[in-house]
């Protein structure tokens, strides 16, 4: 039986299949993955013991590594999987959001704020991805390879990590707002194919972003901070 004191981040790190279950209940396991299952359930008005039973899956998936990837390897995987998806999908979805607003905005005034929120999310994510790819992730790889203190211009890796996590919160909040504005990305009666495609795209991007942020906030970044602390302690 899963302990309700286990954090949401740890639950998903142990078995990625649990992400889908937490999504169904609207429980944030990425930006707020440090909350225990009991805390998250109480806030959402859910039965923690019942949730724990549902999350207690019978077997670990065969394709999930038994041990977490090394830091540089995990960062590389995040870039290849989640960054690549966002770089390709963000402009396509922006064009669709703009089109749907122009055609349906008068009848559905909430689309004006959906467009604003999505545009703001992209404006946050584009430099965010670039900073990770060009600054933070190479620094992580350099420290892991050196296994000795490295003098970075930004000081401790905790500094850019703290900034990245703050930016995760911004993007997460914007997508949460878009979900609320669209009644859970539900197409209104008579919605055209473009309208439906926009909502499907926003839903898929939010779900991918949740996994993306989870891998960084709850797996990669804690591993990196522990590595840096260990290396600094060895040199003290």
N, C-alpha and C positions, 0 to 999 in steps of 0.2 A: 504494500500500500504506500502511495506517495505521501510524504509528510507535507502538510499544508503550510509549513514554515519554509518550504523550498521556494526560491524566487522564480518568477516567471521566466527570466532569462536563462537560469540554469535548467529549468524543465525543457525548454526548447533546445538548448545546447546538447542535452542528453539524448533527445530524440526529436528530430525536425518535424515529424508527423504531428506533433502536438501543436505546432503553429496553426494548423488549419482549425483545430478545435477551439483554440483561444480566439481566433478570428471570428468564429461563429458566435461567440459570446461577447464580442466587442472588447476583449481584454488586450490592452497594450503591453506586449511582451518585449518591445524593442526600446523605445525611448524611456519607458517606465518599467523596464525589465528587472529593476532592483527590488520591486515590491514582492512580498511573499504572496503565495496563492491565497492565503487567508485574508490578507489585507485587500488584495484586488477583488476577491469575491465579496467581501463585506461592503466595499465601496459601490460595487455594481448590484448589490442586493441579491447575490447568488449564494447557493449552498456550497461552501468550500469542500466539505467531505464528498458531496456528490460529484463535484468537478474533479477532485483528486481521483475518484474511482474511474471517471471517464477518461482521464489522462493516463491512467495506469494501463498502457497498451501491452499486449501479450509478448511481443518480440521486438527487438531492435531491428530496423530495416537492414537488409543485407548490404545495400549500397552506401550505408553511412559508415565512415571511418570509425574504428574503435577508439582511436586517439585523435585529439585535435591536431590540425595541421600546424607545422612550424609557422612562425610569424610571417616571414617573407612569403612562404608558399600560400598562406591564407590570404594575405594582401593581394597576391597575384591572382588568386582565384576570384576574389571580390571584383577586381578590375575586369577580368575576362568575362565574368558572369553578369554582375549588376551594373557596373559602369558602362560596359558595352551596350547593354540593353537601354540604359537611360540616354546615352549619346544618340542612339538610333531613334528611339521612340519619342523623345521630348519634342523635336521639331515637327514630327508628323502629327502628334496629338495637339500641339499648339495651333497648327493650321485648322484642325478639326474643331477645336474649341472656339476659335475665331469665327469660323463658318457658321456653326450652330448658333452662336450668339447673334450674328448678323441676321440670320433667317428667322430665328424663333425668339429673340430677345424681347420683342414687344409683348408677346403673349406670355412669356415666362421670364419675368423681370429678375428672378434669382440668377439667371444666366450671366448677368452683368458681374455679379460678385464671384461667380464660379470662374469667369474669365480672368478677373483681377487676381484671384487667389492662385490660379494655375500659373499665370504669368509671373507672379511673385515667387512661386515655388521654383520655377525654372531659373529665375534670376538668382536665387539662392543656391540651387544645385550646380549650376554650371561652374562657377568659381570654386565651389566646394570640391567637386570631383577633380578639378585641375590641381588644387592645392594638395589633395591626397596623392594624386599620381606623380606630381613633380617634386613635392617636398616631403610629406610625412612618410609615405610608403618607402621611398628610397632611403630615408633616414632609418627607418625600422630595419630594412635589409642590411644597411651598413653596420648598425650596432650589433645585429645578430651575427653577422659574419666576423666582426672584429672581436666580439666577446671581451671587450675592454672599453673603458669610458671613451666617448667621442665628444669633441667640443662642437656642438651644433650652434648656429647663430641664434637660435631661439631658446637655447638653454635645454632644460629637461624636456624629454618627449611628452611629459605630462602637460606642457603648455599648449602645443598644437592639438593634442588629443582633447583637452578641455574645450578648445574652440570648435573642433569638429563635432563634439557631442552637443554643444549649444546650437550649432547650425542644424543638426539632426532634429532637434526639438522644433525649430522654426518650420522646416519642411513637413514634419509630422503633423503639426498643428494646422497647417494650411490644407493638407489633404483631409484631415478630420473635418474641417469646416466644409470642404467641398462635399464630403459624404453626407453631412447633415443637411446641406442646402438642397441636395438632390434625393433626399429620402433614401439614403443607402444606395445611391447610383441606380435608382429604379426609374425606368423610362415612363414618362407620363402617357396618358391615353392619346393615341394618334401620333406618337413619336415616329419620325421618319428614320430611315436606315442610318443616316449620318448622326442623328441624335443618339440613337442606340449605340452606335460604334464609339461615339465620344464617351458615353457613360461606361461602356465596357472597358475602354482604354484607361480611363481614370481609375476604375476599380482594380484593374490588373497592375497598374503602376503603383498604386498604394500598397497592394499586397507584396509586390516585389520589393518596394522600399522598406516595408516592415522587416522582411528577411535580411535585406541589405544592412539596415541599421542594427538589427540584432547581432549579426555576425561581427560587426565592429564594436558596438557598445558592450556587448555581453561576452564576447569571446576574444577577438583580436586585441582590443585595447587593454583589458585586464591582463592578458598574457604578456603584452609588451611592457606594461608598467612593472609587472613582477620581474621580468627579465632585467629591466634597467635597475631596479632596486637591488637585485642579486649581484649584478656586475659592479655596481657602486660599492656595495658592502664588501665584496672581495678585494677591492682596491683600497679600502679604508685602512 
